[in-house]
């Protein structure tokens, strides 16, 4: 019985530690430091035609994307490319994933399930 209790206590302690580490990493970051919303892609991908589309944040206030989609965001003369890979498919403020100084006003990106996930 004590062995079961100690294993249970160890498991609970481990879960609490992982939760604390995730909270310390930030609400939008996983324990490994990666964003819950996907990852930055290479800006050179724009020249290669990889992003599905380009979104000008100067002319729009929000955008819809599909999970798995790679999108280039443009503002002024700057370009930022992001591959959306989100398990929870929730809206994200672009300011939380964009490089520092890219955008200073709210811009909401609504992430939907991809066609492959809609089943």
Helices and strands as residue ranges (DSSP letters): H 2-25, E 38-41, H 44-47, E 53-56, E 62-66, E 70-75, E 78-84, E 92-93, G 94-96, E 108-112, G 115-117
